[in-house]
Amino acid sequence: MRRLVLLALLGLAGCVTPSIPIPPPDPSLMTFTVTTDPMGTITSASLEYPPTVTYIGGVVYVFNRTGGHGIIELVRANGSIGPTTPVAATLNDQLVISIENDEQTLSTCVLLREGTPSSYCP
């Protein structure tokens, strides 16, 4: 009987798999493509991010904290992001980039500029 209980417990333990934490979006891997008006002022930004295995099947949120609006899109099948639908924005707006999977959501806030953001939000 004791052996049967032990086997049952071991069988149940095999069903419990720990979740793999996803890393927060790294600003040094982000690339923003911006559009400008005739005066050269940034009017919108689109995000691209390289494939990240732990992002596969996830959702990406790009929220302009300064402007109060954003977009929601699926992460691509290979774990990459974008180019996303452009988000209305101007230079140095605070953009919060969030990645969500079934178990967690992680975010990073950056100051917008063309290319790779230079700093985190204050």
N, CA, C and O atoms as a GROMACS GRO file, in nm:
protein
  488
    1MET      N    1   0.083  -0.119   0.000
    1MET     CA    2   0.000   0.000   0.000
    1MET      C    3   0.087   0.126   0.000
    1MET      O    4   0.062   0.221  -0.074
    2ARG      N    5   0.190   0.124   0.083
    2ARG     CA    6   0.279   0.239   0.092
    2ARG      C    7   0.344   0.265  -0.044
    2ARG      O    8   0.362   0.380  -0.083
    3ARG      N    9   0.381   0.159  -0.114
    3ARG     CA   10   0.443   0.172  -0.245
    3ARG      C   11   0.346   0.234  -0.346
    3ARG      O   12   0.386   0.315  -0.429
    4LEU      N   13   0.220   0.196  -0.338
    4LEU     CA   14   0.118   0.250  -0.427
    4LEU      C   15   0.098   0.400  -0.403
    4LEU      O   16   0.085   0.477  -0.498
    5VAL      N   17   0.094   0.442  -0.277
    5VAL     CA   18   0.079   0.583  -0.244
    5VAL      C   19   0.200   0.662  -0.295
    5VAL      O   20   0.185   0.771  -0.350
    6LEU      N   21   0.318   0.607  -0.276
    6LEU     CA   22   0.440   0.673  -0.323
    6LEU      C   23   0.439   0.689  -0.475
    6LEU      O   24   0.474   0.796  -0.526
    7LEU      N   25   0.399   0.586  -0.547
    7LEU     CA   26   0.391   0.595  -0.693
    7LEU      C   27   0.287   0.698  -0.736
    7LEU      O   28   0.309   0.772  -0.833
    8ALA      N   29   0.176   0.704  -0.666
    8ALA     CA   30   0.072   0.802  -0.700
    8ALA      C   31   0.124   0.944  -0.678
    8ALA      O   32   0.099   1.032  -0.761
    9LEU      N   33   0.194   0.968  -0.569
    9LEU     CA   34   0.249   1.100  -0.541
    9LEU      C   35   0.354   1.140  -0.645
    9LEU      O   36   0.358   1.255  -0.688
   10LEU      N   37   0.437   1.046  -0.683
   10LEU     CA   38   0.537   1.074  -0.785
   10LEU      C   39   0.471   1.105  -0.919
   10LEU      O   40   0.518   1.192  -0.993
   11GLY      N   41   0.364   1.035  -0.950
   11GLY     CA   42   0.291   1.061  -1.074
   11GLY      C   43   0.231   1.200  -1.075
   11GLY      O   44   0.235   1.268  -1.177
   12LEU      N   45   0.176   1.242  -0.963
   12LEU     CA   46   0.119   1.376  -0.954
   12LEU      C   47   0.226   1.483  -0.960
   12LEU      O   48   0.206   1.588  -1.021
   13ALA      N   49   0.340   1.458  -0.900
   13ALA     CA   50   0.448   1.555  -0.903
   13ALA      C   51   0.496   1.580  -1.045
   13ALA      O   52   0.540   1.691  -1.077
   14GLY      N   53   0.489   1.479  -1.129
   14GLY     CA   54   0.530   1.493  -1.268
   14GLY      C   55   0.437   1.585  -1.347
   14GLY      O   56   0.477   1.638  -1.451
   15CYS      N   57   0.314   1.605  -1.299
   15CYS     CA   58   0.218   1.692  -1.367
   15CYS      C   59   0.237   1.838  -1.332
   15CYS      O   60   0.184   1.925  -1.401
   16VAL      N   61   0.311   1.866  -1.229
   16VAL     CA   62   0.333   2.004  -1.188
   16VAL      C   63   0.463   2.053  -1.249
   16VAL      O   64   0.572   2.011  -1.210
   17THR      N   65   0.450   2.143  -1.345
   17THR     CA   66   0.570   2.196  -1.408
   17THR      C   67   0.585   2.343  -1.368
   17THR      O   68   0.488   2.419  -1.373
   18PRO      N   69   0.703   2.382  -1.330
   18PRO     CA   70   0.721   2.523  -1.293
   18PRO      C   71   0.710   2.611  -1.416
   18PRO      O   72   0.749   2.571  -1.526
   19SER      N   73   0.657   2.732  -1.398
   19SER     CA   74   0.648   2.825  -1.510
   19SER      C   75   0.786   2.886  -1.534
   19SER      O   76   0.863   2.908  -1.441
   20ILE      N   77   0.813   2.914  -1.659
   20ILE     CA   78   0.939   2.978  -1.696
   20ILE      C   79   0.913   3.128  -1.698
   20ILE      O   80   0.830   3.175  -1.776
   21PRO      N   81   0.983   3.202  -1.615
   21PRO     CA   82   0.959   3.347  -1.615
   21PRO      C   83   1.001   3.409  -1.747
   21PRO      O   84   1.104   3.374  -1.804
   22ILE      N   85   0.919   3.502  -1.794
   22ILE     CA   86   0.956   3.573  -1.916
   22ILE      C   87   1.036   3.697  -1.877
   22ILE      O   88   1.007   3.761  -1.776
   23PRO      N   89   1.136   3.730  -1.957
   23PRO     CA   90   1.214   3.851  -1.926
   23PRO      C   91   1.136   3.976  -1.965
   23PRO      O   92   1.060   3.973  -2.062
   24PRO      N   93   1.154   4.085  -1.892
   24PRO     CA   94   1.089   4.209  -1.934
   24PRO      C   95   1.150   4.257  -2.065
   24PRO      O   96   1.264   4.225  -2.096
   25PRO      N   97   1.075   4.332  -2.143
   25PRO     CA   98   1.129   4.383  -2.268
   25PRO      C   99   1.255   4.468  -2.242
   25PRO      O  100   1.255   4.556  -2.156
   26ASP      N  101   1.360   4.441  -2.316
   26ASP     CA  102   1.489   4.509  -2.300
   26ASP      C  103   1.496   4.628  -2.396
   26ASP      O  104   1.492   4.609  -2.517
   27PRO      N  105   1.506   4.750  -2.343
   27PRO     CA  106   1.512   4.868  -2.432
   27PRO      C  107   1.623   4.862  -2.536
   27PRO      O  108   1.607   4.916  -2.646
   28SER      N  109   1.734   4.798  -2.504
   28SER     CA  110   1.845   4.794  -2.600
   28SER      C  111   1.812   4.706  -2.721
   28SER      O  112   1.883   4.711  -2.821
   29LEU      N  113   1.705   4.625  -2.712
   29LEU     CA  114   1.664   4.542  -2.825
   29LEU      C  115   1.545   4.601  -2.902
   29LEU      O  116   1.506   4.548  -3.006
   30MET      N  117   1.489   4.710  -2.850
   30MET     CA  118   1.374   4.774  -2.915
   30MET      C  119   1.422   4.865  -3.028
   30MET      O  120   1.526   4.930  -3.019
   31THR      N  121   1.342   4.867  -3.133
   31THR     CA  122   1.365   4.962  -3.241
   31THR      C  123   1.233   5.030  -3.272
   31THR      O  124   1.133   4.965  -3.301
   32PHE      N  125   1.234   5.163  -3.265
   32PHE     CA  126   1.116   5.241  -3.300
   32PHE      C  127   1.137   5.307  -3.434
   32PHE      O  128   1.239   5.371  -3.458
   33THR      N  129   1.039   5.291  -3.522
   33THR     CA  130   1.037   5.363  -3.648
   33THR      C  131   0.932   5.472  -3.631
   33THR      O  132   0.817   5.443  -3.601
   34VAL      N  133   0.973   5.595  -3.650
   34VAL     CA  134   0.881   5.706  -3.628
   34VAL      C  135   0.842   5.772  -3.760
   34VAL      O  136   0.918   5.770  -3.857
   35THR      N  137   0.724   5.830  -3.762
   35THR     CA  138   0.682   5.912  -3.874
   35THR      C  139   0.681   6.056  -3.826
   35THR      O  140   0.659   6.084  -3.708
   36THR      N  141   0.706   6.145  -3.918
   36THR     CA  142   0.712   6.287  -3.882
   36THR      C  143   0.621   6.368  -3.974
   36THR      O  144   0.586   6.324  -4.083
   37ASP      N  145   0.583   6.486  -3.928
   37ASP     CA  146   0.507   6.578  -4.010
   37ASP      C  147   0.605   6.662  -4.092
   37ASP      O  148   0.726   6.647  -4.075
   38PRO      N  149   0.556   6.751  -4.179
   38PRO     CA  150   0.647   6.833  -4.262
   38PRO      C  151   0.745   6.919  -4.181
   38PRO      O  152   0.848   6.960  -4.233
   39MET      N  153   0.712   6.947  -4.056
   39MET     CA  154   0.799   7.028  -3.972
   39MET      C  155   0.908   6.943  -3.906
   39MET      O  156   0.997   6.996  -3.839
   40GLY      N  157   0.902   6.809  -3.924
   40GLY     CA  158   1.000   6.720  -3.865
   40GLY      C  159   0.963   6.673  -3.725
   40GLY      O  160   1.044   6.610  -3.657
   41THR      N  161   0.841   6.703  -3.681
   41THR     CA  162   0.796   6.661  -3.548
   41THR      C  163   0.745   6.517  -3.555
   41THR      O  164   0.668   6.483  -3.644
   42ILE      N  165   0.788   6.434  -3.461
   42ILE     CA  166   0.740   6.296  -3.455
   42ILE      C  167   0.590   6.296  -3.429
   42ILE      O  168   0.542   6.365  -3.339
   43THR      N  169   0.517   6.218  -3.508
   43THR     CA  170   0.372   6.209  -3.491
   43THR      C  171   0.325   6.070  -3.452
   43THR      O  172   0.215   6.055  -3.398
   44SER      N  173   0.406   5.967  -3.478
   44SER     CA  174   0.370   5.830  -3.439
   44SER      C  175   0.494   5.743  -3.436
   44SER      O  176   0.599   5.777  -3.491
   45ALA      N  177   0.480   5.628  -3.370
   45ALA     CA  178   0.593   5.535  -3.358
   45ALA      C  179   0.544   5.391  -3.369
   45ALA      O  180   0.436   5.357  -3.321
   46SER      N  181   0.624   5.309  -3.433
   46SER     CA  182   0.596   5.166  -3.448
   46SER      C  183   0.713   5.089  -3.387
   46SER      O  184   0.830   5.124  -3.408
   47LEU      N  185   0.683   4.986  -3.311
   47LEU     CA  186   0.784   4.907  -3.239
   47LEU      C  187   0.819   4.779  -3.313
   47LEU      O  188   0.732   4.712  -3.369
   48GLU      N  189   0.948   4.746  -3.312
   48GLU     CA  190   0.996   4.614  -3.355
   48GLU      C  191   1.085   4.558  -3.244
   48GLU      O  192   1.157   4.632  -3.177
   49TYR      N  193   1.079   4.425  -3.227
   49TYR     CA  194   1.158   4.358  -3.123
   49TYR      C  195   1.195   4.221  -3.177
   49TYR      O  196   1.111   4.154  -3.238
   50PRO      N  197   1.319   4.177  -3.157
   50PRO     CA  198   1.363   4.050  -3.216
   50PRO      C  199   1.295   3.928  -3.151
   50PRO      O  200   1.238   3.939  -3.043
   51PRO      N  201   1.303   3.813  -3.219
   51PRO     CA  202   1.242   3.692  -3.164
   51PRO      C  203   1.294   3.658  -3.024
   51PRO      O  204   1.414   3.661  -2.998
   52THR      N  205   1.201   3.625  -2.936
   52THR     CA  206   1.232   3.584  -2.800
   52THR      C  207   1.143   3.464  -2.770
   52THR      O  208   1.020   3.477  -2.764
   53VAL      N  209   1.202   3.348  -2.752
   53VAL     CA  210   1.127   3.222  -2.738
   53VAL      C  211   1.018   3.230  -2.633
   53VAL      O  212   0.908   3.179  -2.654
   54THR      N  213   1.046   3.294  -2.520
   54THR     CA  214   0.947   3.298  -2.412
   54THR      C  215   0.830   3.393  -2.442
   54THR      O  216   0.733   3.395  -2.367
   55TYR      N  217   0.838   3.471  -2.550
   55TYR     CA  218   0.727   3.559  -2.587
   55TYR      C  219   0.628   3.490  -2.683
   55TYR      O  220   0.519   3.543  -2.707
   56ILE      N  221   0.665   3.373  -2.737
   56ILE     CA  222   0.578   3.303  -2.832
   56ILE      C  223   0.442   3.278  -2.768
   56ILE      O  224   0.432   3.232  -2.654
   57GLY      N  225   0.336   3.310  -2.845
   57GLY     CA  226   0.199   3.293  -2.796
   57GLY      C  227   0.150   3.406  -2.709
   57GLY      O  228   0.041   3.398  -2.652
   58GLY      N  229   0.230   3.512  -2.696
   58GLY     CA  230   0.195   3.622  -2.607
   58GLY      C  231   0.125   3.737  -2.677
   58GLY      O  232   0.095   3.734  -2.796
   59VAL      N  233   0.100   3.838  -2.597
   59VAL     CA  234   0.036   3.961  -2.643
   59VAL      C  235   0.128   4.077  -2.606
   59VAL      O  236   0.188   4.077  -2.499
   60VAL      N  237   0.140   4.174  -2.696
   60VAL     CA  238   0.221   4.293  -2.668
   60VAL      C  239   0.128   4.414  -2.659
   60VAL      O  240   0.035   4.430  -2.738
   61TYR      N  241   0.157   4.498  -2.562
   61TYR     CA  242   0.085   4.624  -2.543
   61TYR      C  243   0.186   4.736  -2.557
   61TYR      O  244   0.292   4.733  -2.494
   62VAL      N  245   0.155   4.834  -2.639
   62VAL     CA  246   0.237   4.955  -2.648
   62VAL      C  247   0.145   5.068  -2.606
   62VAL      O  248   0.052   5.105  -2.677
   63PHE      N  249   0.173   5.124  -2.488
   63PHE     CA  250   0.086   5.227  -2.432
   63PHE      C  251   0.164   5.357  -2.417
   63PHE      O  252   0.268   5.361  -2.351
   64ASN      N  253   0.114   5.463  -2.479
   64ASN     CA  254   0.174   5.595  -2.466
   64ASN      C  255   0.120   5.656  -2.337
   64ASN      O  256   0.010   5.711  -2.334
   65ARG      N  257   0.198   5.645  -2.231
   65ARG     CA  258   0.158   5.696  -2.100
   65ARG      C  259   0.138   5.848  -2.105
   65ARG      O  260   0.048   5.900  -2.038
   66THR      N  261   0.218   5.917  -2.182
   66THR     CA  262   0.208   6.063  -2.194
   66THR      C  263   0.078   6.102  -2.263
   66THR      O  264   0.009   6.195  -2.219
   67GLY      N  265   0.044   6.033  -2.371
   67GLY     CA  266  -0.075   6.066  -2.450
   67GLY      C  267  -0.202   5.996  -2.406
   67GLY      O  268  -0.312   6.041  -2.439
   68GLY      N  269  -0.188   5.886  -2.330
   68GLY     CA  270  -0.305   5.816  -2.278
   68GLY      C  271  -0.373   5.722  -2.376
   68GLY      O  272  -0.495   5.702  -2.368
   69HIS      N  273  -0.299   5.663  -2.469
   69HIS     CA  274  -0.358   5.569  -2.564
   69HIS      C  275  -0.251   5.468  -2.609
   69HIS      O  276  -0.132   5.487  -2.584
   70GLY      N  277  -0.296   5.362  -2.675
   70GLY     CA  278  -0.200   5.262  -2.719
   70GLY      C  279  -0.261   5.158  -2.810
   70GLY      O  280  -0.372   5.175  -2.860
   71ILE      N  281  -0.187   5.050  -2.831
   71ILE     CA  282  -0.230   4.941  -2.918
   71ILE      C  283  -0.207   4.808  -2.847
   71ILE      O  284  -0.126   4.798  -2.755
   72ILE      N  285  -0.279   4.706  -2.892
   72ILE     CA  286  -0.263   4.570  -2.843
   72ILE      C  287  -0.251   4.481  -2.966
   72ILE      O  288  -0.334   4.487  -3.056
   73GLU      N  289  -0.146   4.398  -2.970
   73GLU     CA  290  -0.125   4.307  -3.082
   73GLU      C  291  -0.071   4.173  -3.032
   73GLU      O  292  -0.019   4.164  -2.921
   74LEU      N  293  -0.084   4.072  -3.115
   74LEU     CA  294  -0.026   3.942  -3.083
   74LEU      C  295   0.123   3.941  -3.116
   74LEU      O  296   0.166   4.004  -3.212
   75VAL      N  297   0.200   3.869  -3.036
   75VAL     CA  298   0.340   3.845  -3.068
   75VAL      C  299   0.341   3.750  -3.188
   75VAL      O  300   0.256   3.662  -3.197
   76ARG      N  301   0.435   3.766  -3.278
   76ARG     CA  302   0.442   3.679  -3.397
   76ARG      C  303   0.477   3.535  -3.357
   76ARG      O  304   0.525   3.510  -3.247
   77ALA      N  305   0.452   3.443  -3.447
   77ALA     CA  306   0.473   3.300  -3.420
   77ALA      C  307   0.617   3.267  -3.381
   77ALA      O  308   0.640   3.170  -3.309
   78ASN      N  309   0.714   3.346  -3.428
   78ASN     CA  310   0.855   3.319  -3.394
   78ASN      C  311   0.900   3.391  -3.266
   78ASN      O  312   1.016   3.382  -3.228
   79GLY      N  313   0.807   3.463  -3.199
   79GLY     CA  314   0.840   3.534  -3.076
   79GLY      C  315   0.884   3.678  -3.097
   79GLY      O  316   0.920   3.746  -3.002
   80SER      N  317   0.882   3.725  -3.222
   80SER     CA  318   0.919   3.864  -3.250
   80SER      C  319   0.796   3.954  -3.240
   80SER      O  320   0.682   3.908  -3.237
   81ILE      N  321   0.823   4.083  -3.234
   81ILE     CA  322   0.716   4.182  -3.225
   81ILE      C  323   0.732   4.280  -3.340
   81ILE      O  324   0.842   4.327  -3.369
   82GLY      N  325   0.619   4.311  -3.404
   82GLY     CA  326   0.612   4.417  -3.502
   82GLY      C  327   0.670   4.386  -3.638
   82GLY      O  328   0.710   4.274  -3.670
   83PRO      N  329   0.671   4.493  -3.715
   83PRO     CA  330   0.640   4.628  -3.675
   83PRO      C  331   0.492   4.642  -3.635
   83PRO      O  332   0.403   4.594  -3.705
   84THR      N  333   0.470   4.706  -3.521
   84THR     CA  334   0.335   4.723  -3.470
   84THR      C  335   0.262   4.834  -3.546
   84THR      O  336   0.323   4.913  -3.618
   85THR      N  337   0.132   4.837  -3.526
   85THR     CA  338   0.054   4.949  -3.574
   85THR      C  339   0.110   5.075  -3.507
   85THR      O  340   0.136   5.073  -3.387
   86PRO      N  341   0.129   5.183  -3.582
   86PRO     CA  342   0.184   5.304  -3.520
   86PRO      C  343   0.095   5.358  -3.408
   86PRO      O  344  -0.028   5.354  -3.416
   87VAL      N  345   0.160   5.409  -3.306
   87VAL     CA  346   0.094   5.472  -3.192
   87VAL      C  347   0.123   5.622  -3.201
   87VAL      O  348   0.239   5.662  -3.217
   88ALA      N  349   0.020   5.704  -3.189
   88ALA     CA  350   0.042   5.849  -3.190
   88ALA      C  351   0.137   5.885  -3.077
   88ALA      O  352   0.117   5.844  -2.962
   89ALA      N  353   0.242   5.961  -3.108
   89ALA     CA  354   0.343   5.993  -3.008
   89ALA      C  355   0.428   6.110  -3.056
   89ALA      O  356   0.428   6.144  -3.174
   90THR      N  357   0.500   6.169  -2.963
   90THR     CA  358   0.598   6.272  -2.995
   90THR      C  359   0.729   6.238  -2.923
   90THR      O  360   0.732   6.153  -2.835
   91LEU      N  361   0.835   6.306  -2.962
   91LEU     CA  362   0.967   6.282  -2.904
   91LEU      C  363   0.961   6.289  -2.751
   91LEU      O  364   0.901   6.380  -2.695
   92ASN      N  365   1.025   6.192  -2.685
   92ASN     CA  366   1.035   6.181  -2.539
   92ASN      C  367   0.905   6.145  -2.468
   92ASN      O  368   0.899   6.152  -2.345
   93ASP      N  369   0.800   6.105  -2.543
   93ASP     CA  370   0.682   6.052  -2.476
   93ASP      C  371   0.722   5.925  -2.402
   93ASP      O  372   0.813   5.854  -2.443
   94GLN      N  373   0.653   5.897  -2.292
   94GLN     CA  374   0.678   5.775  -2.215
   94GLN      C  375   0.594   5.662  -2.274
   94GLN      O  376   0.472   5.665  -2.268
   95LEU      N  377   0.663   5.562  -2.330
   95LEU     CA  378   0.594   5.446  -2.387
   95LEU      C  379   0.618   5.325  -2.297
   95LEU      O  380   0.732   5.290  -2.267
   96VAL      N  381   0.508   5.263  -2.255
   96VAL     CA  382   0.516   5.143  -2.173
   96VAL      C  383   0.496   5.024  -2.266
   96VAL      O  384   0.393   5.012  -2.332
   97ILE      N  385   0.596   4.936  -2.270
   97ILE     CA  386   0.592   4.816  -2.353
   97ILE      C  387   0.568   4.699  -2.258
   97ILE      O  388   0.650   4.673  -2.170
   98SER      N  389   0.456   4.628  -2.277
   98SER     CA  390   0.422   4.514  -2.191
   98SER      C  391   0.408   4.389  -2.275
   98SER      O  392   0.352   4.391  -2.385
   99ILE      N  393   0.460   4.278  -2.221
   99ILE     CA  394   0.446   4.147  -2.283
   99ILE      C  395   0.368   4.061  -2.185
   99ILE      O  396   0.399   4.057  -2.066
  100GLU      N  397   0.266   3.993  -2.237
  100GLU     CA  398   0.181   3.909  -2.152
  100GLU      C  399   0.173   3.768  -2.210
  100GLU      O  400   0.158   3.751  -2.331
  101ASN      N  401   0.185   3.668  -2.123
  101ASN     CA  402   0.155   3.532  -2.164
  101ASN      C  403   0.046   3.480  -2.070
  101ASN      O  404  -0.014   3.560  -1.997
  102ASP      N  405   0.020   3.352  -2.069
  102ASP     CA  406  -0.089   3.298  -1.987
  102ASP      C  407  -0.068   3.317  -1.837
  102ASP      O  408  -0.165   3.314  -1.761
  103GLU      N  409   0.054   3.337  -1.793
  103GLU     CA  410   0.083   3.340  -1.650
  103GLU      C  411   0.138   3.471  -1.597
  103GLU      O  412   0.131   3.495  -1.477
  104GLN      N  413   0.192   3.558  -1.683
  104GLN     CA  414   0.258   3.678  -1.633
  104GLN      C  415   0.251   3.792  -1.734
  104GLN      O  416   0.230   3.771  -1.854
  105THR      N  417   0.268   3.910  -1.682
  105THR     CA  418   0.281   4.030  -1.765
  105THR      C  419   0.400   4.109  -1.712
  105THR      O  420   0.408   4.138  -1.592
  106LEU      N  421   0.491   4.144  -1.801
  106LEU     CA  422   0.608   4.224  -1.762
  106LEU      C  423   0.616   4.346  -1.851
  106LEU      O  424   0.585   4.340  -1.970
  107SER      N  425   0.658   4.458  -1.793
  107SER     CA  426   0.659   4.584  -1.865
  107SER      C  427   0.790   4.659  -1.848
  107SER      O  428   0.864   4.640  -1.751
  108THR      N  429   0.817   4.744  -1.946
  108THR     CA  430   0.929   4.837  -1.941
  108THR      C  431   0.880   4.969  -1.997
  108THR      O  432   0.807   4.971  -2.097
  109CYS      N  433   0.918   5.078  -1.935
  109CYS     CA  434   0.880   5.211  -1.983
  109CYS      C  435   1.006   5.281  -2.037
  109CYS      O  436   1.109   5.286  -1.971
  110VAL      N  437   0.993   5.334  -2.159
  110VAL     CA  438   1.106   5.403  -2.222
  110VAL      C  439   1.062   5.540  -2.275
  110VAL      O  440   0.944   5.565  -2.295
  111LEU      N  441   1.160   5.625  -2.296
  111LEU     CA  442   1.135   5.756  -2.359
  111LEU      C  443   1.155   5.740  -2.509
  111LEU      O  444   1.259   5.691  -2.554
  112LEU      N  445   1.057   5.783  -2.586
  112LEU     CA  446   1.059   5.763  -2.731
  112LEU      C  447   1.164   5.849  -2.800
  112LEU      O  448   1.182   5.967  -2.771
  113ARG      N  449   1.232   5.784  -2.893
  113ARG     CA  450   1.317   5.851  -2.991
  113ARG      C  451   1.329   5.757  -3.109
  113ARG      O  452   1.293   5.639  -3.097
  114GLU      N  453   1.377   5.805  -3.221
  114GLU     CA  454   1.397   5.722  -3.340
  114GLU      C  455   1.502   5.616  -3.309
  114GLU      O  456   1.604   5.647  -3.248
  115GLY      N  457   1.478   5.492  -3.351
  115GLY     CA  458   1.574   5.385  -3.328
  115GLY      C  459   1.558   5.325  -3.190
  115GLY      O  460   1.447   5.298  -3.145
  116THR      N  461   1.671   5.304  -3.122
  116THR     CA  462   1.671   5.243  -2.989
  116THR      C  463   1.653   5.350  -2.882
  116THR      O  464   1.723   5.451  -2.883
  117PRO      N  465   1.559   5.328  -2.789
  117PRO     CA  466   1.541   5.429  -2.683
  117PRO      C  467   1.667   5.443  -2.599
  117PRO      O  468   1.740   5.347  -2.576
  118SER      N  469   1.691   5.565  -2.554
  118SER     CA  470   1.814   5.592  -2.481
  118SER      C  471   1.800   5.577  -2.331
  118SER      O  472   1.900   5.563  -2.260
  119SER      N  473   1.677   5.581  -2.280
  119SER     CA  474   1.663   5.575  -2.134
  119SER      C  475   1.527   5.523  -2.093
  119SER      O  476   1.432   5.519  -2.171
  120TYR      N  477   1.522   5.482  -1.966
  120TYR     CA  478   1.396   5.440  -1.906
  120TYR      C  479   1.319   5.563  -1.862
  120TYR      O  480   1.375   5.672  -1.850
  121CYS      N  481   1.188   5.546  -1.838
  121CYS     CA  482   1.106   5.655  -1.789
  121CYS      C  483   1.154   5.695  -1.649
  121CYS      O  484   1.201   5.612  -1.572
  122PRO      N  485   1.141   5.825  -1.618
  122PRO     CA  486   1.183   5.871  -1.485
  122PRO      C  487   1.089   5.819  -1.377
  122PRO      O  488   1.108   5.847  -1.259
   0.00000   0.00000   0.00000
